[in-house]
Amino acid sequence: MQSILSLLYLALELYSFALIIYIFMSWFPGARESSFGVFLAKICEPYLEPFRKIIPPIGMLDISPIVAIFVLYFARVFGLPVLFSWF
């Protein structure tokens, strides 16, 4: 059971890094149109879309990815240990 918990923890951490990279790619023109940017868009946009629907941008600043990363962090730090304490 511990190995499954470690694997899920690592997967959530890697996904958080993928989100951060995807967000920073918006600062560089044409980065999201590269093959790596398209790949990240395919894995990150389905997760970010619900947050963007709920949290509107503040002027030119979109804070929904920050909230999405915090949700992943809390799921990793608090959700996984609670989930696996039941087993």
Backbone torsions as a table, in degrees:
resi	resn	phi	psi	omega
1	MET	NA	-36.4	-179.4
2	GLN	-63.6	-35.7	-179.2
3	SER	-69.5	-34.3	176.6
4	ILE	-67.3	-41.4	177.1
5	LEU	-61.4	-44.3	178.9
6	SER	-64.0	-39.2	179.3
7	LEU	-66.4	-43.3	177.6
8	LEU	-66.7	-38.6	177.0
9	TYR	-60.6	-46.0	179.2
10	LEU	-64.8	-40.6	179.7
11	ALA	-63.0	-42.8	178.0
12	LEU	-66.9	-35.9	178.2
13	GLU	-67.7	-43.3	178.1
14	LEU	-64.3	-38.8	178.3
15	TYR	-65.4	-36.7	175.8
16	SER	-62.1	-42.2	177.6
17	PHE	-65.5	-38.2	177.3
18	ALA	-62.2	-40.6	177.1
19	LEU	-63.2	-43.0	-179.9
20	ILE	-63.4	-44.0	178.0
21	ILE	-62.5	-42.8	179.7
22	TYR	-62.3	-39.8	179.0
23	ILE	-66.3	-44.5	179.9
24	PHE	-67.2	-25.3	178.9
25	MET	-64.9	-21.3	178.9
26	SER	-70.2	-15.8	-180.0
27	TRP	-80.0	-17.2	-176.4
28	PHE	-111.0	122.9	-178.2
29	PRO	-61.4	130.8	176.5
30	GLY	81.7	-3.6	-177.1
31	ALA	-68.8	-36.9	-179.1
32	ARG	-75.3	-15.1	178.1
33	GLU	-88.2	-6.6	176.6
34	SER	-72.1	168.3	-178.9
35	SER	-64.4	-36.6	177.3
36	PHE	-67.6	-39.8	177.8
37	GLY	-64.4	-39.5	177.7
38	VAL	-65.8	-40.9	177.1
39	PHE	-60.9	-46.7	178.6
40	LEU	-63.9	-36.4	178.2
41	ALA	-62.6	-39.1	-179.8
42	LYS	-65.6	-31.9	-178.6
43	ILE	-96.0	-21.3	-176.1
44	CYS	-97.3	-38.0	-175.0
45	GLU	-61.7	-39.2	177.7
46	PRO	-60.4	-32.1	177.9
47	TYR	-78.3	-38.2	-176.9
48	LEU	-76.7	-26.1	-175.2
49	GLU	-57.1	-46.9	178.6
50	PRO	-62.0	-35.5	178.9
51	PHE	-67.8	-37.0	178.5
52	ARG	-69.2	-28.2	177.1
53	LYS	-72.7	-34.1	-176.7
54	ILE	-84.1	-42.8	-173.5
55	ILE	-106.2	110.6	179.8
56	PRO	-75.1	154.2	176.8
57	PRO	-66.9	148.1	176.8
58	ILE	-101.0	99.0	-174.6
59	GLY	64.7	-119.5	177.8
60	MET	-96.1	1.9	-175.1
61	LEU	-102.5	122.1	177.3
62	ASP	-101.0	108.9	-178.0
63	ILE	-94.6	-1.3	-178.7
64	SER	-60.9	-36.1	176.0
65	PRO	-64.1	-31.8	177.7
66	ILE	-65.3	-44.0	177.8
67	VAL	-63.3	-40.9	179.4
68	ALA	-62.1	-39.2	178.5
69	ILE	-68.9	-38.6	176.0
70	PHE	-63.0	-39.0	177.9
71	VAL	-62.8	-43.2	176.6
72	LEU	-62.5	-40.4	179.1
73	TYR	-61.7	-47.9	-179.5
74	PHE	-66.9	-33.7	175.7
75	ALA	-65.0	-39.9	-178.6
76	ARG	-71.5	-44.4	-173.3
77	VAL	-82.1	-39.6	-175.1
78	PHE	-108.5	-37.7	-175.0
79	GLY	-70.5	-48.2	-178.2
80	LEU	-62.5	-45.4	178.4
81	PRO	-62.9	-37.1	178.1
82	VAL	-67.1	-43.8	179.8
83	LEU	-59.7	-44.4	-177.4
84	PHE	-83.2	-9.2	175.1
85	SER	-75.2	-17.9	178.2
86	TRP	-73.6	-19.8	-175.9
87	PHE	-99.6	NA	NA
